[in-house]
Amino acid sequence: MTVSKDLRVGITGSGGISHIHAQTYSANEHTELVACCDIDFFRAEALAANWNCNAYASQEEMLQNEQLDIVSLCTQPRSHRMLGVQALEAGMHLFCEKPLACSAAEGQAMVDAARVNGKKLMVAVCHRFHEPVVRAKALLQEGKLGELRGYHNAHVGAMGWKDRGGVLLDNGSHAVDHFRHLVGEAKDVSAIINPPSDDITDAHTAWVLLETADGVPGTINLSFDVQGGGSMIALFGNEGTAVVDYSLGGLRYKLGDDDWVHEQYEDLPGDHRFHREIAHFVDCILNDTEPVPNGEEGIKDLELIEAIWNAARRG
């Protein structure tokens, strides 16, 4: 399909992750980064200077002064509902960094706004597009791992948690999406959050046990308060095991009595998952197809996060 019209993009929030968004939109043949904004205007100016676009002190100002097709939302989770609904009601397609919002109810408001205004809404859980995860899922779907007997996922390290919305809303968003994407919907969940807290944004360590309706168990370990640590995903089947170890890179798997295989993807850039997810979103806009994961998927992730939070609080 030949497309001549570019999609004009504005980025809301000019910290951390916004830089990879800017780089990715600038590299995509169908998108033009024209603006960014941040309540810290100096931060917006810095991003704009790097990518030759206009800077604004608020999303409202950016929407009033620019003719945009896409808003890429890169702010803290507590602002997603308000800013996301504002962008959708202004007629923008919305690419929202995970989590979709701070609660399923807030996420539903965003989904409703997308539907009423006929706009696309996608949640940026980039690991669905990470080649080792794509390959691990393919091994599972092709039956090469046999019947799934268990699952493990860890996102453990040392970083601040309050400014990231707490570990459950931050890396927990990836973790629950991994489970739903690779294993299935959770039927039961139990959890320990240490130390206990009455505010989900204060949670920095969580140990979680889940089970699907088919009886497949899984564990998730999350912490922003551990030195060292690392991130990994493991799928344990009765005929094979697949492991995505982010410290080692690539995918390693063992099928039956064969030796372990370690696949590396040296031809892919380290940030390929970000380019893939935004390319998918752009393609969905241009061809009027539904993005995956869409807003409804984002709500399901939030419902599982809320179940984990409530399970921990009830003990």
Buried (B, 14 or more C-beta within 10 A) or exposed (E): EEEEEEBBBBBBBBBEBBBBBBBBBBBBEBBBBBBBBBBEBEBBBBBBEBBEBBBBBBBBEBBEEBEBBBBBBBBBBEBBBBBBBBBBBBEBBBBBBBBBBBBBEBBBBBBEBBEEBEBBBBBBBBBBBBBBBBBBBEBBEEEBBBEBBBBBBBBBBEBEBEEBBBBBBBBBBBBBBBBBBBBBEBEEBBBEBEEEBEEBBBBBBBBBBBBBEEEBBBBBBBBBBBEEBEBBBBBBBEEBBBBBBBEBBBBBBBBEEEEEEEEEBEEBEEEBBBBBBBBBBBBBBEEEEEBBBBBBBBBBBBBBBBBBBEBBEEE
